[in-house]
Amino acid sequence: MKNSKFKYVSALIIILLIVYMYISVDNAKKKSDEESFNILSEAIIRSAVQCYAIEGFYPPDIEYLENNYGLLVDHDKYVVSYSIFASNIIPEVEVFLKNIY
């Protein structure tokens, strides 16, 4: 009788540890995705400002930054909305994470 209780308690502890590990890994992945998202948003703005400082105008689109300023965007993972009103006004940039799961 004592031995079977020990088996059940052991199995329960193992299951709880597996669930805890799964939740921990999932939370770490979400945090990593959020940090990558923030880094990309800041890099786009930084590259646009650098372009303005060097060339005297804000870039017309993201492709210009990718081709001329080394900006790297994972288009499979992110959607970037880049709206420019005039070449001397900082563009509005929004980055969206694609739902790839």
N, C-alpha and C positions, 0 to 999 in steps of 0.2 A: 504494500500500500504506500509506504513512504517513498519507495523508488519511483512509482508512477507519478506521484505528485512532483517529485524533483524533475522528471522528464517534461511534464507540462509547464512547469515554471521556467525551465531552461528554454523550451521551445518558444514560450511567450517572450522571454527576454531577447532571444535571437530575432524574433519577428519585429519587436519594438526597435531594436538596433538597426535593422534593415530599413524600416520606415523612417527612422531618424536620419540615417545616411542619405536616403533618397531625397528627403525634404531639404537637407543641408546642401546637397549638390545642386538641386533645382534653384534654391535661393542664391547660391553663388553664381550660377549661370545667368540668372535675371540681373543680378548686380553687375556682372561683367558686361552684359548687353547694354545696360543703362549707362555705364561708364563709357563704352564705345560710342554710344549715341551722343553723349555730351562732348566727347573729344571731336567727333566729326562735325558737329554744329559749330564748335569754336574754331576748328581748322578752316571751315568754309569762310567764316567771317574774317578771320585773320588773313587768309589768302586774298580775299576781295579788297581788304584795306591795303595790303601790300601792293596789289595791282594799282590801286588808286594813287598810292604814294610814288610808285615808279613811273606809271604811264599817264597819270592825270585823269583817269576815268575808271569807274567801276566796271568789271567785266560784264559782257552781255549775257553770259550763261555759265553754267557749271563746267561745260566742256572746255571753255576758254581757260578756266582755272586748272583743269586737269591737263590740258595740252601745254600750257605755258608756265605754270607755277608748281607743278608736281603734286597737285592735290590728288589723293586717292580716295575714291568712293566705291564701296562695294554695292553696286547697283542690284545685285541679287538679294541683298539684305535690307537696303534702305531705299526709300523714295525721297528725293529732294525737291522741294518747291522753292524755286529761285525767281523772285519777282523784282524786276528793276523798273523804276519809274522814269528816271533820267540818269545819264552817265555820271552826274556829279552828286547824286543822292544815294546813300548806302542802300543796297538791296534788302528786301525782306527775305529771310531764309527760314524755311521750316523743314525739318527732317522727320521722316516717319519711318518707323520700323515695319517692314513687311511682315505679315503673319505667315511665317514659313514653317510653322509647327503643325 
